[in-house]
Amino acid sequence: MREAWVVGAASNRFGKMADTGREAATRVSLAAIEKSGLEPKDIGYTFVSNCFGIAEHQAHVGPLINGGLGIPDVPSCTVESACASSSAALHEAFVQVAGGFIDAALVVGSEKLSHLDTLAATSYFAIAADYPFETRNGATFPGLYGTLASAYQAAFPHPPEMLGAIAIKNHANAARNPHAHFQREISMDTYLSSPIIASPLRLYDCCPFSDGAAAVVVAAKEFVKKPVTEPLVIRASARAGSITDMQDRPDLLGLPATKIAGAKAFRQAHMEPKDIDFMEVHDCFTIAEAVAIEDLGFFPKGTGVKAALEGVTVRDGRLPVNSSGGLKAKGHPVSATGVSQVVEVFEQFNGLAHGREVPKTGTALTHNVGATGGSCSVHIFSHR
């Protein structure tokens, strides 16, 4: 296998965008290619994630993006894996480049739902769950993650301030991120006074619906020769799945797919959790961050919920988590989320994370989950 690098990355600001999903995807793709020092003609394949393009009456968006890039003859593939769609697309790009099938690939994720009302947007999100057994019976993602949080609370009792500290940390990071949906800090009083959405989860435990687009360029080391930015060496690209329906799982104290994908990634990279300097994990709800850093092996079970309050995972702590603000505050445009995590790593590696720098950037991990853990991708990056 060849060494594969991320050589360019770009994101727009998450939130509510005037562009269509297709237009936003084309803009960030051009920006990522420009940062890579390559040209559109160097791209041998595009991997596109756009789960809810049908909300804009547009499917088969890959060829349209390629046309906008001036490379209509290049093949494209749309990859769907719920919230893990663009990280799944990154895995496919890695396989193609590392396997020698192509020299460079574009991975882009884009989503737009702000033109819909809340009920319609929620309905689109809900199709990532099991419709007959979960969605049709009233389960929503706040409800499903509220169930996970309730199980965790029963097993490891903790005060609400522990989840609150995760929300406060991620809002503080997002306040320094020009790509973030929410660019303001919150206090513990604000968190504790927010309404319950799905017990025990409060409003500030939940990520927002966001529009947004993000893109990266993956290329072979020997093809790039003289990179114009500090590349991210892809040390590991691992994926896993698990039982989709929560009622069929043996317990609710973690996500099996995270454990499997994380273990695969560390084996591929010949690393251990202690070798990672910072990470971006899938925190669609605050409990998801606590569970993720346990499932990945960074904290013993039942202790991840304490990490933010104890200052371990804050931006200047021993193990910074979600320096971007995470899904919680940076935002969650479903199909762009996985790639946007890599954009954060790229900016940290290249000294572009102004005001939110982490102490060490030797190695980084990204973790992206589909729905409630039916799919998961874990990537590990390092400098050359």
N, C-alpha and C positions, 0 to 999 in steps of 0.2 A: 504494500500500500504506500502511496505517496503521502508526504506531509501536506495537509490542507490548512490554509490560513483564511481567516476573515480579514480582508484588506480594506474594506470600506463599509461604513454604516451611517444611516441617517434616519431621522424621525421628524414628524411634524409635531405640533402641540396637540396633545390629546384634549378632548372636551367636545365642543360642538363645532363642526367645521362646515364651511360653505361649499367646499369642493365635494364632488361625488367621490365615492370610494375608489372608482377607477382613476379619476384625476389625481387624487391624493397619492395613490399607489405609484402612478407614473412619475410624479414630482419627487417623491422620496427615493425612488429607484435611480433617477438621474443623479440625484445628490450623492447617493451611496457610490455609484459608479465613478463619479467625478472625484470623490475622496480616495478611491482606490488607486487612482492613477491609470486605470484602464479606460477603454472606450466601449460603448455599447456593442460594437462589432466583435469584441473579445468574448462576449457572453455566449456560452454554448448551450445553455438551458436556463429557463426561468421556472421557478417553483413559486406558485402563487397560493396564498390562503385568503379566502373570502367566504366565510361560512354563510353569511346572511345577505349575499348579493341579490338574492331574490327579492329582498325588501326594497331594492331599487330597480326591480324588474330587469336584472342583468345577471345572467350566468355566463360561463365560458369567457371569463374576463381576461385570462392570460394572453390570448392572441391580441386582444385590444390594447393591453399594456405594452406588449412587444411592438405593436404598430406605432404607439406613441414614442417608443424608444428608437424607432428607425430600424428595428431588426425583425420584420414580420416573418422571415423565414425560419427563425429560431423556434425550436419546439418549446411548449410550455405544458405544465401540469398543475392542476388545482388540487391542493392537499387539504383534506378536512379531518380534523381530530378534535372537534369542539374547541375549548379554550387553549388546547395544546397544538392547534393547527400549524402555526408558523414555526414552532420548534420541531414538529414532525417534518415540515418542509426543509428545515435546516439539516436534519438528519439525512434526508434524501439527497440534498445537494452535497453533503459530505461524502456519502457513498459514491456518488458519480465522480467527484473530483479525486478523492483518495484512491478510487478504483481505476483511475486512468481513462475513464470513458469520455470525459471532457476536461478542459483546462480551467474553466471558470464558470460559475453559476451565479445567478441572481436569486435571492430569496426575498419575497415581499409579502407582507400581510396588511390587509386593509379592511376596515369595517365602518359602516355608517348606519346608525339607527335613530339619530336625533330627530329625524323628520316624522317619526312615528310617535303615537301617544304611549304612555307608560304601559298600559295593558297590552298593546300590540308588541312593544319591544320585549316585555317580560315573556310573552308567548313565544317569541322567536328564541329567546334564551332557553326556555324550558324544553325545547325539542331535543336538547342535548342529553336530557334524562330519559328514562324508560317511560314512554308515553302511556302504555296500558297499565303499568303497575305503579308508577310514581306520578307523572304529570296529571293524568286523567283523574287521579284520586286526590288532587289538591296539593301535591308536593311542589314546592318552589325551591330554588337554590338557597335562599335565606333559610327556609325551613329545613332543608336537608343538612346544611352546615350547622344550623342551630341544634339539630339532633346530634351531630358529632360533638359539638361544644357541650351539650348536656351530658353525653356519655363521658367525656373527658372530665367534666366538673364532678361527676359522681365518683369517678375513680381517683381523681387527684383534686380535692377541694382547694379552691383558690379564690381570693377576693377579686372583684371586677377590675380593680386597679391594675392587675397584671395584664389583662387583655387591653385595657386602656393605655398602658404604657407602649404597647405595640402600635396602636393607632397614633399616639402622640409622636413617637419616633418617626413613623413614616410620613406624617404630615410635615414634620420639621425638615425632613430630607426633600420632600416634594416642593417645599417653599423655595428651595434653591435650585430647582430643576426647571429650565425654560420649556421642557417638553410636557410638564405635568398638567393634569386637569385641575387639581386643587393646589394653588400656590400660596397657601396660608397655613400657619401653625394653629394648633388647638391646645387647650389646657385640659387638665384632668377634670375640672369642674364642667367644662363644655361636654366632655365625653360622658361623664356620669349623669348629666342632666338630659342627655339625648334620649329619645323614646326607644322602648323595646320594639324591635322589628320581628324577631323570631327568637324567643327566649332560649338562652340568656343573651343573645346578640342584640346590641343596641345599634342605632343608626350609624354611629362612627366606627362600628366593627365591620361595616359593609362597604365594598368597593362600589364605585358609580358605574352606570352605563356611560361609555365614552365612545365618541368617534375617534378615528386616528389611523395612521399608517406608519410603518417602519420597514426598513429594508437593509439587507447586508449583501456583500459580495464575497463569495467563497472562491478561492483560487489555489492552484497547486504552487508550492514553493518554487519549483524550477521555472514555472511560467511567469511569475512576478519578477523574479531576478532582483530588481531594485525597488522595494516598496517605498511609497512616498509617505506612509504613516507607519506607526508601530503596529505590526499585524498581531492578531490573536491566533496563536497556534492552537488548533483544535486537538487537544490531547485525548478527548473521549467524546463520543456521541452515542448515547444509549437510550433505548426506549423500552417500555414495558406496559402491560395492561393488567387489569384486575377485574373482579366481579363488579359489574355496573350497579346492580341493585343493592342498596344498603341492607335490606332485610335478609339478603342471602349471605352476608359476610359473617365470619366467625366472631369478630368483635369490631367495635367502632372506635378504637383507640389509635388509629393510624390509617394510612393509605398503602395497601400492599404494593401497588404499582410504583410508588415512590421508593420503597425499600428495595425492590428488585432493580429498577433502573439505576438507582444510586450505587448499589453494589456492583452492577455491571460497569458503570462509568469509572469507579475507582479501580477496578481490575484492569480496564483498558488503559488507564492513565498511569498505572503502577504507582498510585498514590493512596493516601489515607485522608480521612477528614482533617487531621492535624496539618496537612500540607496546604490547605485552602486558606487564602488571605481574606477574601470577601465573597459574598454571593448575593444573587437575586433569586428569591423563591416566590412561589405562587401563593400570594396572600389575598385571594378574593374576599376572604373574611379573616379577621385577626387570628381566629383559632387555627386557620390553615397554615399561617406562618409558624405558630408554635408546634404544630404537629409535623410540619415539613422538616424543621431543623432537628427534630428527634428521629424521624424516619430515615433521614440521610446519615445519621450516626454522629451528629455533632454534640448532642445532649442526651443523657439518659431519659428514658420514658418518664413523663410527669414533671420534668424540669424545664422544658423549653419555654413554657408559659412564663417563667420567671426572668428569662434572659434579658428582655428589654428593660424591665423595671430595675434590674441589677446593673444595667449599663454595659452588659457584655456585647449586645448586638447593635448599639448605637453607632453612628457614623465614625466616631473616633475611638470605639471600643476595641476589645480584643478580636472580635469577629463581626465586622459590620455586615448587616443583613438589610437588603433593600435600600441602598443609598440613593436610588432613583426616586424613592417614595413608594415603590411597589404598586401593585394593582390597587391597593387601598387608597392611595392618594395621587399617584401618577396617573392612574386611570386604567380601565380595562376595555379597550376595543378588541373584542374577542380574538379575531384572527391576526392582530398585530402584536399581541402581548408577548408571545415567546421571542420574537425577533427584537422587540423593544428592550427586553432584558439584555440581549447581546449588544445593543446600541449603548447601554449604560456601561458595560464592560469595556467596549471600544473607547468610550470617552474617558473612562478612568485610566486606561492604559496609555492614552495619548495626551493626558494633561488637559482635557477639555471639560472636565467636571468641575467647573469653577464654583467654589463656595461649598461644594459637597464632596471634596476629595477624601478618600479613605487613606489610612496610614500606610498600607502596603498593597501593592498591585502586582505581585509576582504571579499569583495564580487566582483564578476565579471560577465559580461554579454557577450555572443557571439551572433552574428547576421549574418546569411548566407542566401543569396538570390539566387534563380534559375532564370537565364536569366534576363529579365527586370522586375521581380517581380511576375511571374506566381506561384512561390512557395517561402516560406520563413520559416526559423527555428530560434527560439530564445531560448537560454538556459541561466539560471542563476545559478551561483555556489557560495558556501561559504565554509568557514572552518567548522570543526566539532563544 
